[in-house]
Amino acid sequence: MSDSASSSPSTAETDTLARRGLMFIMSSPSGAGKTTISRMLLEHDPHICISVSVTTRPPRPGEIDGKDYHFVDHAQFDRMVENDDFLEWAEVFGHCYGTPKAQVKTGLKEGQDYLFDIDWQGTQQLYQKLERDVVRVFLLPPSIDELRRRLTGRGTDSAEVIAGRMARARSEISHWDGYDYVVVNDDIQTCFEKVTEILAAERMRRARQTGLIGFVRELMRPEDGIAP
């Protein structure tokens, strides 16, 4: 990682006006770098966090309830679905995952940004409910061959599993045009810089600058004793 990325302040640190938070979604096929870029964002920008999801899967060693996930049973999760408590939810490999609505809505009003590492279906659910707050970014691999090389290089999956991931990757890539930004990840540092530029620009959108009207009015206010 270059010194410029590690030493430069985040854009949010230089903000002087109140603003509404945003929901920064990153999607990609497995092996395209989404997890790595997400981790880099969280390490370098203290003003963005991952929303703590609710899940029905058992805690893994070292996971803390309320920090890593909110762990619930299926009955409680079903009640939350019925009560419309989630912005989005999905079932993956027999376990349910959902994004709590209340904490995110409160955080957005306070200027908190949230990072979402979700697929295109979850992205659609969030966009339909909170369109004005959502920024959608899709990461692409430089080629299918490079994607296969990355998956194979992990050394953790069988040939059958990798074939399944490749098939799923092609399906996910087909939804690229449902995103606001598409970034080709042919170099992790360059990709990270492009993603941070997108985040910085979206934070400065006029519609998100909730303190801008009062600030501009103050700039335009005539000085005492001086006619406008």
C-alpha positions in Angstrom: 0.0 0.0 0.0 1.4 3.4 -0.9 2.2 6.1 1.6 -0.3 8.4 0.0 -3.2 6.1 0.7 -2.2 5.5 4.3 -1.3 9.0 5.3 -3.9 11.1 3.5 -7.0 12.2 5.6 -10.4 10.9 4.6 -12.6 13.3 2.9 -15.1 13.1 5.7 -12.5 14.4 8.1 -12.3 17.7 6.2 -16.1 18.2 6.0 -17.2 21.4 7.8 -20.9 21.2 7.1 -23.5 18.9 8.4 -24.6 16.3 5.9 -26.8 13.2 5.6 -25.0 9.9 5.6 -25.1 7.4 2.7 -25.3 3.7 2.1 -22.2 2.7 0.1 -22.9 -0.7 -1.6 -20.1 -2.8 -3.1 -20.9 -5.9 -5.0 -18.8 -8.2 -7.1 -18.4 -11.8 -8.1 -16.3 -13.9 -5.6 -12.6 -13.2 -6.3 -13.0 -9.7 -7.7 -11.7 -8.0 -4.6 -14.8 -6.7 -2.9 -13.8 -8.0 0.6 -10.3 -6.6 0.3 -11.5 -3.2 -0.8 -14.1 -3.1 1.9 -11.5 -3.9 4.5 -9.2 -1.1 3.2 -12.1 1.4 3.3 -12.9 0.5 6.9 -9.2 0.8 7.9 -8.6 4.2 6.3 -11.9 5.9 6.8 -13.3 6.3 10.4 -16.5 7.8 9.1 -17.8 4.7 7.4 -18.8 1.5 9.2 -20.5 -1.8 8.4 -24.1 -2.2 9.6 -24.3 -5.0 12.1 -26.6 -7.6 10.5 -29.1 -10.0 12.1 -28.5 -13.7 11.4 -29.9 -17.1 12.3 -26.6 -18.9 11.9 -24.7 -19.9 15.0 -21.8 -17.7 16.2 -18.3 -18.7 15.0 -15.4 -18.8 17.4 -14.4 -15.3 18.5 -17.6 -13.6 17.2 -19.4 -11.3 19.6 -23.2 -10.8 19.7 -24.0 -7.2 18.9 -20.6 -6.5 17.4 -20.1 -9.0 14.6 -23.8 -10.0 14.2 -27.0 -9.9 16.2 -27.6 -13.7 16.6 -31.3 -14.7 16.8 -33.3 -17.9 16.2 -35.5 -18.5 13.2 -38.7 -17.7 15.0 -37.4 -14.3 16.1 -36.1 -13.6 12.6 -39.4 -14.5 11.1 -41.2 -12.1 13.4 -38.8 -9.3 12.4 -39.6 -10.0 8.7 -43.3 -9.9 9.5 -42.8 -6.6 11.4 -40.9 -5.1 8.4 -37.8 -4.6 10.6 -35.3 -5.1 7.8 -34.2 -3.0 4.9 -33.2 -6.1 3.2 -32.8 -9.8 4.0 -31.9 -13.1 2.3 -31.4 -16.7 3.0 -27.9 -18.1 2.2 -27.1 -21.8 2.7 -30.0 -22.3 5.1 -29.2 -19.3 7.3 -31.0 -16.0 7.2 -29.3 -12.5 7.2 -30.9 -9.2 7.4 -30.1 -5.5 7.7 -31.9 -3.8 10.7 -33.9 -0.8 9.5 -34.0 1.4 12.6 -30.3 1.7 13.3 -29.4 2.5 9.7 -32.1 5.2 9.4 -31.1 6.8 12.6 -27.4 6.8 11.6 -28.1 8.3 8.2 -29.8 11.3 9.8 -26.7 11.8 12.1 -24.3 11.7 9.1 -23.1 8.2 9.5 -22.0 6.3 6.3 -22.6 2.6 6.0 -20.7 0.1 3.9 -22.7 -2.9 2.5 -21.0 -6.0 1.1 -24.0 -7.6 -0.6 -25.2 -9.1 -3.8 -27.3 -7.6 -6.5 -30.6 -8.9 -5.0 -29.8 -7.2 -1.6 -28.8 -4.1 -3.5 -32.1 -3.9 -5.3 -34.0 -4.2 -2.0 -32.0 -1.3 -0.4 -32.4 0.8 -3.5 -36.1 0.3 -3.6 -36.5 1.4 0.0 -33.9 4.2 0.3 -33.0 5.2 -3.2 -31.7 8.7 -2.4 -29.3 7.3 0.2 -27.8 4.5 -1.8 -24.6 4.6 -3.9 -24.0 1.3 -5.9 -20.6 0.2 -6.9 -19.8 -3.0 -8.8 -16.3 -4.4 -9.1 -15.3 -6.4 -12.1 -12.3 -8.7 -12.6 -10.0 -7.7 -15.5 -10.9 -11.0 -17.3 -12.6 -14.4 -16.6 -9.2 -16.1 -16.8 -7.9 -13.8 -14.1 -10.9 -14.4 -11.9 -10.5 -18.2 -12.3 -6.8 -17.8 -11.4 -7.6 -15.9 -8.2 -10.2 -18.5 -7.1 -7.8 -21.3 -7.8 -5.0 -19.5 -6.1 -6.8 -19.5 -2.8 -6.2 -23.2 -2.5 -9.3 -23.7 -0.4 -11.9 -25.0 -2.8 -12.3 -28.1 -4.9 -12.5 -28.0 -8.7 -16.3 -28.6 -8.4 -16.7 -25.7 -6.0 -14.6 -23.4 -8.2 -16.8 -24.3 -11.2 -19.9 -23.4 -9.2 -18.3 -20.1 -8.2 -17.5 -19.3 -11.9 -21.0 -20.0 -13.0 -22.4 -17.8 -10.2 -19.8 -15.1 -11.1 -21.1 -14.9 -14.7 -24.7 -14.6 -13.4 -23.7 -11.8 -11.0 -21.7 -10.0 -13.7 -24.9 -9.9 -15.8 -26.4 -7.4 -13.4 -23.5 -4.8 -13.8 -25.9 -2.3 -15.4 -27.9 -2.0 -12.2 -25.1 -0.1 -10.5 -24.2 3.6 -10.5 -20.4 2.9 -10.8 -18.5 0.0 -12.3 -14.8 -0.3 -11.5 -12.4 -2.9 -13.1 -10.1 -4.3 -10.4 -6.9 -5.0 -12.3 -4.8 -3.5 -9.5 -5.9 -3.5 -5.9 -4.4 -0.1 -5.0 -5.7 1.6 -8.1 -9.1 0.1 -7.5 -9.1 1.3 -3.9 -8.2 4.8 -5.0 -11.0 4.9 -7.5 -13.5 3.7 -4.9 -12.4 6.3 -2.4 -12.8 9.0 -5.1 -16.4 7.8 -5.7 -17.2 7.9 -2.0 -15.7 11.4 -1.6 -17.7 12.8 -4.5 -20.9 11.2 -3.3 -20.4 12.7 0.2 -20.3 16.2 -1.4 -23.5 16.0 -3.4 -25.5 19.1 -2.8 -28.6 17.1 -1.8 -26.7 15.5 1.1 -25.3 18.7 2.4 -28.0 19.4 5.1 -26.1 22.3 6.5 -25.5 24.0 3.2 -28.6 26.2 3.0 -27.9 27.9 6.3 -24.2 28.3 5.4 -24.9 29.9 2.1 -27.5 32.2 3.6 -25.0 33.4 6.1 -22.5 34.1 3.4 -25.1 36.2 1.6 -26.2 38.1 4.6 -25.4 41.8 4.3 -22.8 43.1 6.7 -24.1 45.6 9.4 -24.2 49.1 8.0 -23.5 48.0 4.5 -26.4 48.0 1.9 -26.7 44.9 -0.2 
